[in-house]
Amino acid sequence: MPFFPPLLPAAALTTLALLLGGCRDDSDPAAPQAAPADPALAALYANTCQTCHANPASGAPLAGDAAAWAPRLAQGVDRLLEHSINGYQGMPPMGLCMQCSEAQFLALIGYMSGQPLH
């Protein structure tokens, strides 16, 4: 009969890993906030944009990833707005935010890119 080591050390290591897994340094002022400060905009982001823009597997530029947003920002605000409204490559038209206005799209893009847009 094979010997099975006690489960206590494995359980302790698992618990420690889970506890430390949530640790991060929030002192970086360049780090994006978890959601837009405006509650209405935060709700729009959570219900539409976040599905793709917080998921690395989606291929969408991640919220707060300055390097991913830089070439898109270089195309100009009008192009970003056009892609948001009409869709582009994997992004569906209106980003699935059918109720979003142009101003809301600009605010959402500004939040995700870390660059306020006007």
Residue pairs with C-beta under 8 A, 6 or more apart in sequence:
30 66
30 114
31 64
32 63
32 64
32 111
32 114
35 42
35 45
35 46
36 42
36 45
36 107
36 108
36 111
38 107
41 104
41 107
41 108
41 111
44 97
44 100
44 104
44 108
45 63
45 108
45 111
45 112
47 97
48 95
48 96
48 97
48 100
49 63
49 95
49 97
49 108
49 112
50 63
51 58
51 96
52 58
52 59
52 60
52 90
52 91
53 60
53 61
53 62
53 63
53 112
54 62
54 63
56 62
58 90
59 90
60 90
60 91
61 68
61 69
61 72
61 112
61 113
62 68
62 112
63 111
63 112
64 112
64 114
66 113
66 114
69 112
69 113
69 114
69 115
72 80
72 113
73 80
73 113
73 115
77 106
77 117
77 118
80 109
80 117
81 102
81 105
81 106
81 109
82 88
83 91
84 91
84 94
84 95
84 100
84 105
84 108
84 109
85 93
85 94
85 102
85 105
86 93
87 93
87 94
87 95
94 100
95 105
95 108
97 104
97 105
97 108
100 108
106 117
106 118
107 117
109 117
110 116
110 117
